Amino acid sequence: MIRTQIYLPAEQMKLLKQIAWKEDITVSEAIRRLINERLLEKKRRGKKNNAGAWLFSLAKKAEKLGFSGPKDLALNMDKYLYG
């Protein structure tokens, strides 16, 4: 680990101490966990920020709900797109 020093407003320090006390951890560990949560959240959101990932997630949700598309879609794509 790398030691670092930061300046925090009194209110943030108070909240960090409360979290640390409730979870029976040090303030440093509370800070590390909060940073990790935020970084993982950003990483997850970054992966879903493109249209392909979004469409894939919609398809997975539809599949879980029991929806399915036509079995011959690849063969008759023009028919389904243009009628």
N, CA, C and O atoms as CSV, one atom per row, in Angstrom:
chain,resi,resn,atom,element,x,y,z
A,1,MET,N,N,0.840,-1.187,0.000
A,1,MET,CA,C,0.000,0.000,0.000
A,1,MET,C,C,0.878,1.241,0.000
A,1,MET,O,O,2.019,1.230,0.461
A,2,ILE,N,N,0.308,2.296,-0.528
A,2,ILE,CA,C,1.014,3.574,-0.574
A,2,ILE,C,C,0.343,4.519,0.413
A,2,ILE,O,O,-0.874,4.700,0.397
A,3,ARG,N,N,1.160,5.116,1.266
A,3,ARG,CA,C,0.629,6.049,2.252
A,3,ARG,C,C,0.384,7.390,1.587
A,3,ARG,O,O,1.201,7.862,0.796
A,4,THR,N,N,-0.758,8.005,1.917
A,4,THR,CA,C,-1.071,9.311,1.358
A,4,THR,C,C,-1.771,10.153,2.418
A,4,THR,O,O,-2.218,9.631,3.439
A,5,GLN,N,N,-1.861,11.423,2.176
A,5,GLN,CA,C,-2.514,12.331,3.108
A,5,GLN,C,C,-3.509,13.180,2.341
A,5,GLN,O,O,-3.201,13.692,1.265
A,6,ILE,N,N,-4.713,13.329,2.902
A,6,ILE,CA,C,-5.744,14.161,2.274
A,6,ILE,C,C,-6.366,15.070,3.324
A,6,ILE,O,O,-6.326,14.786,4.521
A,7,TYR,N,N,-6.931,16.150,2.855
A,7,TYR,CA,C,-7.652,17.069,3.729
A,7,TYR,C,C,-9.138,16.873,3.486
A,7,TYR,O,O,-9.601,16.888,2.345
A,8,LEU,N,N,-9.883,16.688,4.575
A,8,LEU,CA,C,-11.325,16.466,4.475
A,8,LEU,C,C,-12.074,17.507,5.297
A,8,LEU,O,O,-11.608,17.915,6.360
A,9,PRO,N,N,-13.223,17.932,4.810
A,9,PRO,CA,C,-14.073,18.794,5.632
A,9,PRO,C,C,-14.535,18.025,6.880
A,9,PRO,O,O,-14.625,16.797,6.861
A,10,ALA,N,N,-14.818,18.737,7.930
A,10,ALA,CA,C,-15.204,18.122,9.198
A,10,ALA,C,C,-16.416,17.200,9.027
A,10,ALA,O,O,-16.468,16.132,9.637
A,11,GLU,N,N,-17.382,17.600,8.211
A,11,GLU,CA,C,-18.594,16.798,8.027
A,11,GLU,C,C,-18.269,15.451,7.367
A,11,GLU,O,O,-18.833,14.426,7.748
A,12,GLN,N,N,-17.367,15.450,6.383
A,12,GLN,CA,C,-16.981,14.192,5.744
A,12,GLN,C,C,-16.270,13.275,6.735
A,12,GLN,O,O,-16.516,12.069,6.755
A,13,MET,N,N,-15.393,13.844,7.551
A,13,MET,CA,C,-14.681,13.041,8.535
A,13,MET,C,C,-15.646,12.450,9.559
A,13,MET,O,O,-15.492,11.303,9.979
A,14,LYS,N,N,-16.627,13.230,9.950
A,14,LYS,CA,C,-17.636,12.749,10.901
A,14,LYS,C,C,-18.390,11.553,10.314
A,14,LYS,O,O,-18.594,10.546,10.992
A,15,LEU,N,N,-18.802,11.672,9.043
A,15,LEU,CA,C,-19.522,10.585,8.385
A,15,LEU,C,C,-18.642,9.348,8.212
A,15,LEU,O,O,-19.107,8.223,8.391
A,16,LEU,N,N,-17.379,9.554,7.866
A,16,LEU,CA,C,-16.454,8.428,7.722
A,16,LEU,C,C,-16.267,7.695,9.045
A,16,LEU,O,O,-16.228,6.465,9.080
A,17,LYS,N,N,-16.153,8.451,10.129
A,17,LYS,CA,C,-16.006,7.828,11.456
A,17,LYS,C,C,-17.250,7.030,11.821
A,17,LYS,O,O,-17.151,5.957,12.416
A,18,GLN,N,N,-18.416,7.549,11.468
A,18,GLN,CA,C,-19.664,6.819,11.745
A,18,GLN,C,C,-19.700,5.506,10.961
A,18,GLN,O,O,-20.049,4.461,11.511
A,19,ILE,N,N,-19.344,5.561,9.692
A,19,ILE,CA,C,-19.315,4.344,8.867
A,19,ILE,C,C,-18.328,3.341,9.456
A,19,ILE,O,O,-18.642,2.160,9.601
A,20,ALA,N,N,-17.135,3.821,9.793
A,20,ALA,CA,C,-16.101,2.946,10.341
A,20,ALA,C,C,-16.570,2.301,11.647
A,20,ALA,O,O,-16.353,1.110,11.870
A,21,TRP,N,N,-17.202,3.078,12.491
A,21,TRP,CA,C,-17.672,2.545,13.775
A,21,TRP,C,C,-18.759,1.492,13.564
A,21,TRP,O,O,-18.728,0.430,14.185
A,22,LYS,N,N,-19.720,1.790,12.685
A,22,LYS,CA,C,-20.819,0.853,12.421
A,22,LYS,C,C,-20.323,-0.453,11.828
A,22,LYS,O,O,-20.849,-1.518,12.151
A,23,GLU,N,N,-19.315,-0.387,10.962
A,23,GLU,CA,C,-18.812,-1.584,10.276
A,23,GLU,C,C,-17.612,-2.200,10.992
A,23,GLU,O,O,-17.060,-3.202,10.536
A,24,ASP,N,N,-17.210,-1.603,12.109
A,24,ASP,CA,C,-16.090,-2.086,12.917
A,24,ASP,C,C,-14.806,-2.202,12.083
A,24,ASP,O,O,-14.122,-3.225,12.091
A,25,ILE,N,N,-14.510,-1.115,11.366
A,25,ILE,CA,C,-13.300,-1.035,10.541
A,25,ILE,C,C,-12.631,0.305,10.820
A,25,ILE,O,O,-13.193,1.159,11.505
A,26,THR,N,N,-11.434,0.480,10.287
A,26,THR,CA,C,-10.750,1.765,10.448
A,26,THR,C,C,-11.308,2.779,9.449
A,26,THR,O,O,-11.961,2.417,8.470
A,27,VAL,N,N,-11.039,4.033,9.716
A,27,VAL,CA,C,-11.460,5.084,8.789
A,27,VAL,C,C,-10.748,4.882,7.443
A,27,VAL,O,O,-11.343,5.088,6.385
A,28,SER,N,N,-9.490,4.483,7.492
A,28,SER,CA,C,-8.743,4.234,6.251
A,28,SER,C,C,-9.408,3.149,5.414
A,28,SER,O,O,-9.520,3.274,4.194
A,29,GLU,N,N,-9.851,2.077,6.081
A,29,GLU,CA,C,-10.515,0.991,5.354
A,29,GLU,C,C,-11.847,1.474,4.779
A,29,GLU,O,O,-12.216,1.093,3.668
A,30,ALA,N,N,-12.563,2.303,5.523
A,30,ALA,CA,C,-13.827,2.854,5.010
A,30,ALA,C,C,-13.581,3.678,3.756
A,30,ALA,O,O,-14.339,3.593,2.791
A,31,ILE,N,N,-12.514,4.480,3.774
A,31,ILE,CA,C,-12.178,5.293,2.602
A,31,ILE,C,C,-11.834,4.393,1.423
A,31,ILE,O,O,-12.309,4.619,0.310
A,32,ARG,N,N,-11.002,3.361,1.659
A,32,ARG,CA,C,-10.636,2.443,0.575
A,32,ARG,C,C,-11.866,1.774,-0.028
A,32,ARG,O,O,-11.982,1.662,-1.248
A,33,ARG,N,N,-12.787,1.331,0.831
A,33,ARG,CA,C,-13.997,0.666,0.333
A,33,ARG,C,C,-14.864,1.614,-0.484
A,33,ARG,O,O,-15.390,1.234,-1.530
A,34,LEU,N,N,-15.012,2.842,-0.010
A,34,LEU,CA,C,-15.817,3.816,-0.750
A,34,LEU,C,C,-15.186,4.136,-2.103
A,34,LEU,O,O,-15.889,4.264,-3.106
A,35,ILE,N,N,-13.876,4.264,-2.128
A,35,ILE,CA,C,-13.187,4.511,-3.393
A,35,ILE,C,C,-13.386,3.331,-4.340
A,35,ILE,O,O,-13.681,3.521,-5.520
A,36,ASN,N,N,-13.226,2.110,-3.822
A,36,ASN,CA,C,-13.417,0.921,-4.658
A,36,ASN,C,C,-14.828,0.843,-5.215
A,36,ASN,O,O,-15.013,0.540,-6.393
A,37,GLU,N,N,-15.828,1.113,-4.378
A,37,GLU,CA,C,-17.225,1.097,-4.852
A,37,GLU,C,C,-17.400,2.055,-6.013
A,37,GLU,O,O,-18.006,1.711,-7.027
A,38,ARG,N,N,-16.871,3.252,-5.863
A,38,ARG,CA,C,-17.025,4.278,-6.896
A,38,ARG,C,C,-16.292,3.888,-8.179
A,38,ARG,O,O,-16.814,4.073,-9.279
A,39,LEU,N,N,-15.090,3.352,-8.035
A,39,LEU,CA,C,-14.322,2.956,-9.216
A,39,LEU,C,C,-14.981,1.787,-9.936
A,39,LEU,O,O,-15.030,1.768,-11.165
A,40,LEU,N,N,-15.488,0.815,-9.188
A,40,LEU,CA,C,-16.167,-0.315,-9.812
A,40,LEU,C,C,-17.452,0.120,-10.496
A,40,LEU,O,O,-17.794,-0.377,-11.570
A,41,GLU,N,N,-18.163,1.055,-9.866
A,41,GLU,CA,C,-19.394,1.584,-10.463
A,41,GLU,C,C,-19.094,2.264,-11.792
A,41,GLU,O,O,-19.800,2.053,-12.777
A,42,LYS,N,N,-18.056,3.072,-11.816
A,42,LYS,CA,C,-17.667,3.758,-13.059
A,42,LYS,C,C,-17.253,2.748,-14.126
A,42,LYS,O,O,-17.579,2.903,-15.303
A,43,LYS,N,N,-16.534,1.715,-13.701
A,43,LYS,CA,C,-16.085,0.694,-14.642
A,43,LYS,C,C,-17.283,-0.030,-15.249
A,43,LYS,O,O,-17.325,-0.268,-16.456
A,44,ARG,N,N,-18.260,-0.379,-14.404
A,44,ARG,CA,C,-19.468,-1.064,-14.893
A,44,ARG,C,C,-20.246,-0.177,-15.855
A,44,ARG,O,O,-20.704,-0.640,-16.900
A,45,ARG,N,N,-20.394,1.090,-15.505
A,45,ARG,CA,C,-21.134,2.012,-16.370
A,45,ARG,C,C,-20.408,2.222,-17.687
A,45,ARG,O,O,-21.049,2.342,-18.731
A,46,GLY,N,N,-19.091,2.270,-17.656
A,46,GLY,CA,C,-18.301,2.470,-18.865
A,46,GLY,C,C,-18.483,1.344,-19.859
A,46,GLY,O,O,-18.474,1.570,-21.069
A,47,LYS,N,N,-18.647,0.136,-19.356
A,47,LYS,CA,C,-18.837,-1.009,-20.244
A,47,LYS,C,C,-20.195,-0.982,-20.919
A,47,LYS,O,O,-20.342,-1.521,-22.016
A,48,LYS,N,N,-21.188,-0.372,-20.296
A,48,LYS,CA,C,-22.537,-0.372,-20.841
A,48,LYS,C,C,-22.865,0.924,-21.573
A,48,LYS,O,O,-24.027,1.190,-21.879
A,49,ASN,N,N,-21.854,1.723,-21.850
A,49,ASN,CA,C,-22.103,3.008,-22.483
A,49,ASN,C,C,-22.155,2.952,-24.002
A,49,ASN,O,O,-22.160,3.998,-24.652
A,50,ASN,N,N,-22.193,1.758,-24.584
A,50,ASN,CA,C,-22.287,1.722,-26.035
A,50,ASN,C,C,-23.593,1.045,-26.444
A,50,ASN,O,O,-24.188,0.299,-25.666
A,51,ALA,N,N,-24.023,1.308,-27.652
A,51,ALA,CA,C,-25.327,0.825,-28.125
A,51,ALA,C,C,-25.388,-0.698,-28.176
A,51,ALA,O,O,-26.417,-1.287,-27.845
A,52,GLY,N,N,-24.299,-1.338,-28.587
A,52,GLY,CA,C,-24.288,-2.796,-28.679
A,52,GLY,C,C,-24.510,-3.456,-27.329
A,52,GLY,O,O,-25.293,-4.398,-27.215
A,53,ALA,N,N,-23.821,-2.963,-26.306
A,53,ALA,CA,C,-23.978,-3.522,-24.959
A,53,ALA,C,C,-25.395,-3.286,-24.451
A,53,ALA,O,O,-25.980,-4.153,-23.802
A,54,TRP,N,N,-25.943,-2.112,-24.748
A,54,TRP,CA,C,-27.298,-1.801,-24.306
A,54,TRP,C,C,-28.311,-2.739,-24.974
A,54,TRP,O,O,-29.197,-3.274,-24.308
A,55,LEU,N,N,-28.176,-2.936,-26.295
A,55,LEU,CA,C,-29.085,-3.841,-27.005
A,55,LEU,C,C,-28.953,-5.271,-26.490
A,55,LEU,O,O,-29.950,-5.978,-26.345
A,56,PHE,N,N,-27.726,-5.692,-26.217
A,56,PHE,CA,C,-27.503,-7.032,-25.699
A,56,PHE,C,C,-28.164,-7.198,-24.328
A,56,PHE,O,O,-28.748,-8.244,-24.044
A,57,SER,N,N,-28.075,-6.170,-23.481
A,57,SER,CA,C,-28.714,-6.249,-22.161
A,57,SER,C,C,-30.233,-6.314,-22.300
A,57,SER,O,O,-30.892,-7.013,-21.530
A,58,LEU,N,N,-30.796,-5.595,-23.272
A,58,LEU,CA,C,-32.242,-5.672,-23.515
A,58,LEU,C,C,-32.650,-7.071,-23.978
A,58,LEU,O,O,-33.674,-7.602,-23.550
A,59,ALA,N,N,-31.838,-7.657,-24.853
A,59,ALA,CA,C,-32.127,-9.008,-25.346
A,59,ALA,C,C,-32.089,-10.024,-24.205
A,59,ALA,O,O,-32.928,-10.923,-24.143
A,60,LYS,N,N,-31.122,-9.883,-23.308
A,60,LYS,CA,C,-31.035,-10.797,-22.162
A,60,LYS,C,C,-32.260,-10.654,-21.253
A,60,LYS,O,O,-32.802,-11.650,-20.774
A,61,LYS,N,N,-32.691,-9.416,-21.019
A,61,LYS,CA,C,-33.882,-9.184,-20.185
A,61,LYS,C,C,-35.117,-9.787,-20.836
A,61,LYS,O,O,-35.932,-10.415,-20.161
A,62,ALA,N,N,-35.261,-9.598,-22.147
A,62,ALA,CA,C,-36.412,-10.156,-22.870
A,62,ALA,C,C,-36.403,-11.677,-22.801
A,62,ALA,O,O,-37.447,-12.308,-22.635
A,63,GLU,N,N,-35.226,-12.253,-22.930
A,63,GLU,CA,C,-35.111,-13.711,-22.866
A,63,GLU,C,C,-35.527,-14.231,-21.487
A,63,GLU,O,O,-36.210,-15.250,-21.387
A,64,LYS,N,N,-35.120,-13.539,-20.440
A,64,LYS,CA,C,-35.503,-13.932,-19.081
A,64,LYS,C,C,-37.018,-13.868,-18.890
A,64,LYS,O,O,-37.593,-14.655,-18.139
A,65,LEU,N,N,-37.654,-12.918,-19.582
A,65,LEU,CA,C,-39.108,-12.762,-19.469
A,65,LEU,C,C,-39.874,-13.711,-20.383
A,65,LEU,O,O,-41.105,-13.727,-20.368
A,66,GLY,N,N,-39.151,-14.505,-21.182
A,66,GLY,CA,C,-39.792,-15.494,-22.030
A,66,GLY,C,C,-40.067,-15.060,-23.452
A,66,GLY,O,O,-40.722,-15.781,-24.204
A,67,PHE,N,N,-39.576,-13.887,-23.834
A,67,PHE,CA,C,-39.766,-13.430,-25.209
A,67,PHE,C,C,-38.726,-14.079,-26.118
A,67,PHE,O,O,-37.616,-14.388,-25.686
A,68,SER,N,N,-39.094,-14.278,-27.367
A,68,SER,CA,C,-38.120,-14.774,-28.341
A,68,SER,C,C,-38.470,-14.200,-29.710
A,68,SER,O,O,-39.614,-13.828,-29.973
A,69,GLY,N,N,-37.483,-14.139,-30.554
A,69,GLY,CA,C,-37.688,-13.606,-31.894
A,69,GLY,C,C,-38.023,-14.712,-32.873
A,69,GLY,O,O,-38.056,-15.884,-32.497
A,70,PRO,N,N,-38.274,-14.353,-34.135
A,70,PRO,CA,C,-38.574,-15.366,-35.141
A,70,PRO,C,C,-37.365,-16.265,-35.385
A,70,PRO,O,O,-36.225,-15.803,-35.366
A,71,LYS,N,N,-37.619,-17.531,-35.611
A,71,LYS,CA,C,-36.541,-18.506,-35.812
A,71,LYS,C,C,-35.849,-18.321,-37.168
A,71,LYS,O,O,-34.693,-18.712,-37.331
A,72,ASP,N,N,-36.548,-17.732,-38.132
A,72,ASP,CA,C,-35.975,-17.582,-39.474
A,72,ASP,C,C,-35.524,-16.147,-39.760
A,72,ASP,O,O,-35.480,-15.733,-40.919
A,73,LEU,N,N,-35.194,-15.397,-38.731
A,73,LEU,CA,C,-34.835,-13.988,-38.909
A,73,LEU,C,C,-33.635,-13.812,-39.830
A,73,LEU,O,O,-33.644,-12.931,-40.690
A,74,ALA,N,N,-32.598,-14.642,-39.665
A,74,ALA,CA,C,-31.397,-14.487,-40.497
A,74,ALA,C,C,-31.703,-14.739,-41.973
A,74,ALA,O,O,-31.128,-14.088,-42.845
A,75,LEU,N,N,-32.597,-15.671,-42.251
A,75,LEU,CA,C,-32.924,-16.002,-43.642
A,75,LEU,C,C,-33.868,-14.994,-44.283
A,75,LEU,O,O,-33.767,-14.716,-45.478
A,76,ASN,N,N,-34.782,-14.448,-43.493
A,76,ASN,CA,C,-35.803,-13.554,-44.024
A,76,ASN,C,C,-35.713,-12.147,-43.452
A,76,ASN,O,O,-36.739,-11.529,-43.168
A,77,MET,N,N,-34.516,-11.641,-43.281
A,77,MET,CA,C,-34.324,-10.338,-42.690
A,77,MET,C,C,-35.054,-9.239,-43.459
A,77,MET,O,O,-35.691,-8.388,-42.838
A,78,ASP,N,N,-34.981,-9.231,-44.790
A,78,ASP,CA,C,-35.641,-8.209,-45.588
A,78,ASP,C,C,-37.158,-8.236,-45.369
A,78,ASP,O,O,-37.802,-7.190,-45.289
A,79,LYS,N,N,-37.710,-9.431,-45.276
A,79,LYS,CA,C,-39.154,-9.585,-45.055
A,79,LYS,C,C,-39.557,-8.907,-43.745
A,79,LYS,O,O,-40.567,-8.206,-43.692
A,80,TYR,N,N,-38.761,-9.119,-42.683
A,80,TYR,CA,C,-39.099,-8.543,-41.378
A,80,TYR,C,C,-38.827,-7.041,-41.321
A,80,TYR,O,O,-39.540,-6.308,-40.636
A,81,LEU,N,N,-37.801,-6.580,-42.037
A,81,LEU,CA,C,-37.476,-5.162,-42.015
A,81,LEU,C,C,-38.380,-4.334,-42.921
A,81,LEU,O,O,-38.805,-3.241,-42.546
A,82,TYR,N,N,-38.672,-4.849,-44.106
A,82,TYR,CA,C,-39.368,-4.041,-45.104
A,82,TYR,C,C,-40.772,-4.532,-45.455
A,82,TYR,O,O,-41.479,-3.907,-46.245
A,83,GLY,N,N,-41.161,-5.643,-44.866
A,83,GLY,CA,C,-42.511,-6.116,-45.092
A,83,GLY,C,C,-42.701,-7.085,-46.208
A,83,GLY,O,O,-43.822,-7.529,-46.457
